Amino acid sequence: MLSSLPLQILFFFNGWYDAAFTIAMAALYAWKGSTLPYPDELRPMLGLEVAIVFLLAIIEYARIFLGTKGNKTEQPGPLLMSLGLGVPSMIAYVYFLRLQIYVTRADLVRRALQPEPSPHQLRSVEAPPATPCALMCLAWGEGSGPGSDQGQGSGPWP
């Protein structure tokens, strides 16, 4: 397997994106915690969501490090581990898109800037036609779900 310059460029910019994502999410949660009315029974969820942000930052750092190492040394092991760490990252991104307590328009704009995987990242698998973010928006419908701005959603939650 040969190293890939486009893949290395994607890892480089994804590292900068993840740093900006973590800072933006920390600022957004500081604003949400001070401005939005969290009910008493949901107040501990705010701390859990902030912890998930920083756990995601650690997972993404490890994913990018392993992907960069595997690409530069032309070893498939670190690249496969990097791909495997993409699964919990995707789950966390879907959580932040639709399942967090308050999904604001700022969250939706920030998520729209999430980079899509490229064929170089997926190697033997064809790139998906849409991001998981777009697929979740289509599945839930705009403005629905447990944390939408319009209140009660049409999802499985009351």
N, C-alpha and C positions, 0 to 999 in steps of 0.2 A: 504494500500500500504506500502510495506517495503522499507527501504532505500537500495540503491545499492552501494556497494563498487566500482565496476568497473565504474559506472557512476561518482562517486565522484573523482576517479582517472582521468577520462577524463576531468572533469571540472578543476581539478588542473593543468594538463598539458596544457589544452587549454588556461588557464590564462597566463601561461608563453609564449605560442606561440603568443598570441595576443599582449603581451608587445614587443616581438621580432619583430612581424609583423609591429607594429606602428613605432618602431625605424628604421627598414629597409626601410619602405615606406618614412619616413621623410628624410632619407639620400638619397634615390633614387630620390625623388623629388628635393632635393637640387642640386644633380648632374644634373638632367634633366634641371632644370631651368637655370643653369650656362653653360651647355655644348650644349644642343640641340637647334636648331633654331626654336623658337616658332614664328609664324607669328603674326603681331600686333593684328589682330582680334581674335586670339586664346590665347593671353597672359592672359586675365582675367580667362580663364579656368584653368590655372595652379593654381591660388589661390583657385578656387572652388574645384579642385581635392585634394589639401592639406587639405582644410576644411573637405572634405568627409572622409579623412583618420582619422582625429581626432574625427569626429562624429561617425564613425564606431568604434573607440576605446571606446567611451562612451557607445554605444549600446552594444558592446560585454561585457564590464564590467558589465552592468546591467543584461545582459542575464546570464552570469556566476554566478553573485551574486544571482539572483532569482532561478536559477537551483540548486545551492548549498544549498540555504535555503530550497527550496522545498524538496530536497532529504534528508537533515538532519532532518527536522521536519516531514517528511512523509506526506506532504500536496500536493494535486494535483494542487492547484491554482497557486503557484509560478512556478511549473514545466510547466504548460500550458502557463503562461506568458513568461517564458524563451523560450519555443518552438515558441511562436508567435513572439518574438524578433529575432528569427532566420531567418524570412522571409526578413526583411530589410537588415540583414547581408548578406544573400545569394545574394540579388540584388546588394549590394555594391561590393561583391567579383566578381560577373560576370562583373560588370562595370570595375573593375580594371584588370580583365583578358583580356577583348576584346574591351572595348569601350572607354578607356582613349585615350588621344591624341597620346601619344607615348607608344606603348607596346614593351618593349625591351626584350631581352633574359633573362636578370636578373629578369624581372617580371614573365616570364613563369617558371623559375626555382623556384622562391620564391613561386609561386602559386602551384607548384607541391608538395610542402611540406605541403599544407593545410591538416589538419586531416579530415578524412571522418567521417560522423555520424555513430554511432554504433547502434545495435538493442536496447541497453539499453537506448540510448537517444531518440529513436523513440517509445519505449515501445510497443504499439500494432501494429505498422506498420512495415512491413519487411524492412530491410535495403536495400537501392538502390544498384544495381549491380555496378554502377560507380559513381564517384563524379560529381557534376554539372560542374566542371572544365573540366573533360574529355568529358562530353556530349556536352558542348559548342565547344570544340575543334573539335569534330566530326561533329557538325552541320555547323561550319564555314569552316572547312578544315584547315589544318595547314598553317599558314602564310597568311590567308585572314582576311578580316575585316577592319574596318576603321583605326585602328592604327597599322597595321602590319609593320614589318621591311622591307617587300618587296614592299612597296609602295601601288599601287592601288590594292584593294581587290576585290573579286568576290561577296561580300555581296551586300546589297541594297544601299550602298553608292557609289557615282560616283568615 
